[in-house]
Every structure is written in C-alpha cells, then in structure tokens.
Amino acid sequence: MDYTSLRQTAAAAILPTVLLAACAGASYRPIVDMRGHTDVAYAHDLSECQQLAQGARDNANTAKDLGLGALGGAAIGAVGGAIGGNVGRGAGIGALAGAVGGGVLGEATNENREERVVKNCMQARGYNVLG
C-alpha cells in the first residue's frame, strides 16, 4: 500500500466519525412523564436543553483521543510490521486503526455527556425523566 492510498483509506475511515459528531447526543429526546406539562412547553424546554447540550461538546477531547489512538496504533503496527517485514506499512495500518478507534471512543464520550445534559436540564425544568 503506497502513501497516497493509505491517506485515502485513512480519510475514508475517519470521515464517518467526523460526520457522527454532527448528529450526536444533543438531539436526544428523553422519555418524560408529561403530567403537568403541555406539548408546547415540552417542545420549548427540549429545544433549549438540546442547545445547552450542544455547548457541552468537547471536540478537543475527541481530537486528543483520535491522536492518542493513532500513536498507539502506529507503535503496535510497527512492531507487527517489523515481524512481517514492512515496518512502515504496519505502522500506517496501526495508526489508521488506532485513530478510528480513538475517534469513536471520543465521540461516544461526547454523546453520553450531551444526553446527560439534556436529561439533567429537563429534570431541572420539572420533568420526571423516565429514560
């Protein structure tokens, strides 16, 4: 695998992680007990809570996880590549796999944080959040 095809493969593997960031946990709609609340009030409160959750996104942390995953993957891949006779290829493949894994981990962390913000915000507005 040459450098150009490795770059294209890396871009194709990392792109889905980046796209997931656009539709993450901030769009979460918790199940709530509507007793004492109108549909209009719920829609308004949910919209405001989702906007707050978008502010909780930590893209710097996701980028750090992606970078650390790439470094760790490159190191492990280089060892495997040395055994197989091609250190550079092993490091490249390992870096790609580590970057994707690290990016997915960082994105999952962001989504969980955003869901918690939406739930806590709705609870603070008097909703009994069931799930």
WOVENLIN-V748898 format. One record per backbone hydrogen bond with DSSP energy under -0.5 kcal/mol. NH is the residue of the N-H (numbers start at 1). CO is the residue of the C=O. If there is no record, write none. Layout:
nh=NH co=CO
nh=NH co=CO
This chain:
nh=6 co=2
nh=7 co=3
nh=8 co=4
nh=9 co=5
nh=10 co=6
nh=11 co=7
nh=12 co=8
nh=13 co=9
nh=14 co=10
nh=15 co=11
nh=16 co=12
nh=17 co=14
nh=18 co=14
nh=19 co=15
nh=20 co=16
nh=21 co=17
nh=22 co=18
nh=22 co=19
nh=23 co=20
nh=24 co=21
nh=27 co=24
nh=28 co=25
nh=30 co=28
nh=32 co=30
nh=33 co=128
nh=34 co=32
nh=37 co=34
nh=42 co=38
nh=43 co=39
nh=44 co=40
nh=45 co=41
nh=46 co=42
nh=47 co=43
nh=48 co=44
nh=49 co=45
nh=50 co=46
nh=51 co=47
nh=52 co=48
nh=53 co=49
nh=54 co=50
nh=55 co=51
nh=56 co=52
nh=56 co=53
nh=57 co=54
nh=59 co=57
nh=62 co=58
nh=63 co=59
nh=64 co=60
nh=65 co=61
nh=66 co=62
nh=67 co=63
nh=68 co=64
nh=69 co=65
nh=70 co=66
nh=71 co=67
nh=72 co=68
nh=73 co=69
nh=74 co=70
nh=75 co=71
nh=76 co=72
nh=77 co=73
nh=78 co=74
nh=79 co=75
nh=80 co=76
nh=81 co=77
nh=82 co=78
nh=83 co=79
nh=84 co=80
nh=85 co=81
nh=86 co=81
nh=90 co=86
nh=91 co=87
nh=92 co=88
nh=93 co=89
nh=94 co=90
nh=95 co=91
nh=96 co=92
nh=97 co=93
nh=98 co=94
nh=99 co=95
nh=100 co=96
nh=101 co=97
nh=102 co=98
nh=103 co=99
nh=104 co=100
nh=105 co=101
nh=106 co=102
nh=107 co=103
nh=108 co=104
nh=109 co=105
nh=110 co=106
nh=111 co=107
nh=112 co=108
nh=113 co=109
nh=114 co=110
nh=115 co=111
nh=116 co=112
nh=117 co=113
nh=118 co=114
nh=119 co=115
nh=120 co=116
nh=121 co=117
nh=122 co=118
nh=123 co=119
nh=124 co=120
nh=125 co=121
nh=126 co=123
nh=127 co=122
nh=128 co=33
nh=129 co=127
nh=130 co=31
nh=130 co=128
nh=131 co=31
